[in-house]
Amino acid sequence: MITPTLLASGTISVLRTSTTTPATRGLAMGGYSTAIFASFALASVAIGPVVTVSGLTAGFSVAAAAGAAGTLLALALWRGTTGRRPAAR
């Protein structure tokens, strides 16, 4: 089964490599991979107690809220960088 996460992961990887220079591509993908694997590890630690105390519905709700907040933060940061051009020399 192909999940939306897998589809988004591929799209983000393509976008990340197309927006970086060849010299910084390894660094960008390394940072992306680190963020993905760190989020897998931290999510289970952070959401596990919520699920234990309040059940699966609360756990998924907290995870969804965190995902929405992260998306809004990423959108705000992305909008802050678009449209900027380097100063003319």
C-alpha positions as CSV (number, residue, x, y, z in Angstrom):
1,M,0.0,0.0,0.0
2,I,1.3,3.4,-0.9
3,T,0.7,5.9,1.8
4,P,0.5,9.7,1.4
5,T,3.7,10.0,3.4
6,L,5.6,7.9,0.9
7,L,4.2,10.0,-2.0
8,A,5.1,13.3,-0.2
9,S,8.5,12.0,0.7
10,G,9.4,11.4,-3.0
11,T,8.1,14.8,-4.0
12,I,10.0,16.6,-1.3
13,S,13.2,14.8,-2.2
14,V,12.8,15.8,-5.9
15,L,12.1,19.4,-4.9
16,R,15.0,19.5,-2.5
17,T,17.5,18.3,-5.0
18,S,16.2,20.6,-7.7
19,T,16.5,23.7,-5.6
20,T,20.0,23.1,-4.3
21,T,23.3,23.4,-6.1
22,P,25.3,20.2,-6.8
23,A,27.9,21.3,-4.1
24,T,25.2,21.5,-1.4
25,R,22.9,18.7,-2.5
26,G,24.4,16.0,-0.2
27,L,24.1,18.3,2.8
28,A,20.5,19.1,1.9
29,M,19.5,15.5,1.5
30,G,21.4,14.5,4.6
31,G,19.5,17.1,6.6
32,Y,16.2,15.9,5.1
33,S,16.9,12.3,5.9
34,T,18.0,13.2,9.5
35,A,14.7,15.2,10.0
36,I,12.6,12.2,8.7
37,F,14.3,9.6,10.9
38,A,14.4,11.9,13.9
39,S,10.7,12.6,13.6
40,F,9.9,8.8,13.4
41,A,11.9,8.3,16.6
42,L,10.5,11.3,18.5
43,A,6.9,10.9,17.4
44,S,6.6,7.5,19.1
45,V,8.2,8.8,22.3
46,A,6.0,11.9,22.3
47,I,2.7,10.4,21.3
48,G,3.1,7.0,23.2
49,P,2.2,8.4,26.6
50,V,-0.8,10.3,25.1
51,V,-2.1,7.0,23.6
52,T,-1.5,5.1,26.9
53,V,-3.4,7.7,29.0
54,S,-6.1,8.9,26.6
55,G,-6.4,6.3,23.8
56,L,-5.7,6.1,20.1
57,T,-8.1,8.9,19.1
58,A,-6.4,11.4,21.4
59,G,-3.0,10.2,20.1
60,F,-3.9,10.7,16.5
61,S,-5.5,14.0,17.3
62,V,-2.3,15.3,18.9
63,A,-0.2,14.0,16.1
64,A,-2.5,15.6,13.5
65,A,-2.4,18.9,15.4
66,A,1.4,18.7,15.5
67,G,1.5,18.0,11.8
68,A,-0.8,20.9,11.0
69,A,1.4,23.2,13.1
70,G,4.5,22.0,11.4
71,T,2.9,22.5,8.0
72,L,1.9,26.1,8.9
73,L,5.4,26.8,10.2
74,A,7.0,25.4,7.0
75,L,4.6,27.5,4.9
76,A,5.4,30.7,6.8
77,L,9.1,30.1,6.4
78,W,8.8,29.2,2.8
79,R,6.7,32.3,2.0
80,G,9.3,34.4,3.8
81,T,12.0,33.2,1.4
82,T,10.2,33.3,-1.9
83,G,10.5,36.4,-4.1
84,R,13.8,37.4,-2.7
85,R,16.6,38.0,-5.1
86,P,20.2,38.5,-4.5
87,A,21.3,42.1,-4.5
88,A,22.8,43.4,-7.7
89,R,26.6,43.7,-7.7
